[in-house]
Amino acid sequence: MTQTLTLVVGGTGKTGRRIVQRLTASDRPVRIGSRSGGVPFDWEDPATWEPALENVGAAYVSYYPDLAVPGAPEAIGSFAEMALKSGTRRLVLLSGRGEEEAQASEEVLAASGADWTVLRCSWFNQNFSESHLLDPIVAGHLYLPAGDVGEPFVDADDIADVAAAVLTQDGHLGQIYELTGPRLLTFAEAAAVIAAATGRDIGYTRISAAELTDSLTAEGVPADVVELLTYLFTTVLDGRNAHLCDGVQRVLGRPPRDFADYARDAAATGIWNQE
Ligand SMILES: NC(=O)c1ccc[n+]([C@@H]2O[C@H](COP(=O)([O-])OP(=O)(O)OC[C@H]3O[C@@H](n4cnc5c(N)ncnc54)[C@H](OP(=O)(O)O)[C@@H]3O)[C@@H](O)[C@H]2O)c1
């Protein structure tokens, strides 16, 4: 029997790359949906969506830069409509917790008529090793507006395990899985765990939202990204997400990975000891 093609949007990113690895390892045909894919896919150019959806039965949908940005729900709605027109019924959306626009995108997807599943995730562990928090960790100090609020950081490997399961198994239609790690950590505590794993001093200083905006702007970060990061580090970290959820356990029948295990393995790669 010919297996249907799975489109992994953001298939070179933190979650998508891991999902591609898992599907490929189980001999499932995959198409990477990104600007650098063999069939290029660009959220900003809807003309690229239809070719990327050709012969696709299921898609993992990670929006870029973030479902929190204005216009995301409209893009998700248009993408779902195009997917259904192309015969792609199964859509799995990567979403974020406590973000108004992300939840609006989930609602648009649920109303689209697709066979949908939502993976509503907390902050990824890998933000510290594969994203915007890597450079400050390498430099030895985090300056962020996050205070004493705990965040249940989730591992991108757990998200990928869950995504691969819901894309390939029955029983997940119409589900919203909230994916978190197994414990709450403040950003200062997360920095301390990484410090212990690396044997380095890594400090944490809480700054104001305005100071974050000023420092990112001075580094030349574009204004819309500055606005997004400030929103994520303030509004979304106001305590609304300071609780654990059982999505990983529900889908995989095992607990999520602890931040200390992530930090140990990431430290062993040498990623945090660059010159
Ligand atoms: N980080 C977190 O803590 C967190 C938590 C919850 C939810 N999320 C959600 O995660 C999503 C990001 O997923 P991720 O972290 O796995 O990805 P990522 O590591 O940020 O990688 C971005 C991916 O998107 C592609 N991309 C960039 N610009 C694109 C464009 N204009 N059109 C199409 N593809 C584009 C990139 O490939 P190319 O460069 O080749 O295009 C890459 O594959 C966001 O929607 C965010 O809301 C993140």
The ligand as a Tripos MOL2 file, in Angstrom:
@<TRIPOS>MOLECULE
LIG
   48    52     1     0     0
SMALL
NO_CHARGES

@<TRIPOS>ATOM
      1 N1          9.7550   28.3170   21.3160 N.am      1 LIG1
      2 C1          8.7870   28.0790   22.1870 C.2       1 LIG1
      3 O1          9.0280   28.0330   23.3810 O.2       1 LIG1
      4 C2          7.3750   27.8460   21.6900 C.ar      1 LIG1
      5 C3          6.3940   27.4620   22.6080 C.ar      1 LIG1
      6 C4          5.0940   27.1860   22.1380 C.ar      1 LIG1
      7 C5          4.8170   27.3210   20.7680 C.ar      1 LIG1
      8 N2          5.8100   27.7100   19.9110 N.ar      1 LIG1
      9 C6          5.4980   27.8490   18.4700 C.3       1 LIG1
     10 O2          6.4880   27.1990   17.7220 O.3       1 LIG1
     11 C7          6.4410   27.7260   16.3750 C.3       1 LIG1
     12 C8          7.8400   27.6950   15.8320 C.3       1 LIG1
     13 O3          8.1970   26.3170   15.7370 O.3       1 LIG1
     14 P1          9.6580   25.7930   15.9990 P.3       1 LIG1
     15 O4         10.1900   26.4400   17.2690 O.co2     1 LIG1
     16 O5          9.6630   24.3220   15.8930 O.co2     1 LIG1
     17 O6         10.4150   26.4120   14.7240 O.3       1 LIG1
     18 P2         11.7660   27.1960   14.6990 P.3       1 LIG1
     19 O7         12.8340   26.4270   15.4000 O.co2     1 LIG1
     20 O8         11.4760   28.6230   15.1260 O.co2     1 LIG1
     21 O9         12.1040   27.1400   13.1400 O.3       1 LIG1
     22 C9         11.3810   27.8860   12.2180 C.3       1 LIG1
     23 C10        10.9810   26.9870   11.0440 C.3       1 LIG1
     24 O10        10.0940   27.7010   10.2060 O.3       1 LIG1
     25 C11        10.6880   27.8750    8.9390 C.3       1 LIG1
     26 N3         10.3520   29.2170    8.4900 N.ar      1 LIG1
     27 C12        10.8880   30.4120    8.8320 C.ar      1 LIG1
     28 N4         10.2550   31.4060    8.1940 N.ar      1 LIG1
     29 C13         9.2940   30.8240    7.4370 C.ar      1 LIG1
     30 C14         8.3130   31.3110    6.5410 C.ar      1 LIG1
     31 N5          8.1730   32.6290    6.2650 N.pl3     1 LIG1
     32 N6          7.4950   30.4260    5.9190 N.ar      1 LIG1
     33 C15         7.6110   29.0970    6.1530 C.ar      1 LIG1
     34 N7          8.5150   28.5640    7.0020 N.ar      1 LIG1
     35 C16         9.3500   29.4360    7.6260 C.ar      1 LIG1
     36 C17        12.1740   27.6340    9.1050 C.3       1 LIG1
     37 O11        12.7600   27.0920    7.9310 O.3       1 LIG1
     38 P3         13.2940   28.0240    6.7150 P.3       1 LIG1
     39 O12        14.2190   29.0140    7.3260 O.co2     1 LIG1
     40 O13        13.9160   27.0520    5.7730 O.co2     1 LIG1
     41 O14        12.0800   28.6620    6.0930 O.co2     1 LIG1
     42 C18        12.1490   26.5620   10.1940 C.3       1 LIG1
     43 O15        11.8920   25.2990    9.6460 O.3       1 LIG1
     44 C19         5.7910   29.0960   16.4790 C.3       1 LIG1
     45 O16         4.5420   29.0830   15.8160 O.3       1 LIG1
     46 C20         5.5540   29.2880   17.9790 C.3       1 LIG1
     47 O17         4.3180   29.9230   18.2090 O.3       1 LIG1
     48 C21         7.0740   27.9670   20.3350 C.ar      1 LIG1
@<TRIPOS>BOND
     1     1     2 1
     2     2     3 2
     3     2     4 1
     4     4     5 ar
     5     4    48 ar
     6     5     6 ar
     7     6     7 ar
     8     7     8 ar
     9     8     9 1
    10     8    48 ar
    11     9    10 1
    12     9    46 1
    13    10    11 1
    14    11    12 1
    15    11    44 1
    16    12    13 1
    17    13    14 1
    18    14    15 2
    19    14    16 1
    20    14    17 1
    21    17    18 1
    22    18    19 2
    23    18    20 1
    24    18    21 1
    25    21    22 1
    26    22    23 1
    27    23    24 1
    28    23    42 1
    29    24    25 1
    30    25    26 1
    31    25    36 1
    32    26    27 ar
    33    26    35 ar
    34    27    28 ar
    35    28    29 ar
    36    29    30 ar
    37    29    35 ar
    38    30    31 1
    39    30    32 ar
    40    32    33 ar
    41    33    34 ar
    42    34    35 ar
    43    36    37 1
    44    36    42 1
    45    37    38 1
    46    38    39 2
    47    38    40 1
    48    38    41 1
    49    42    43 1
    50    44    45 1
    51    44    46 1
    52    46    47 1
@<TRIPOS>SUBSTRUCTURE
     1 LIG1         1 GROUP 0 **** ****
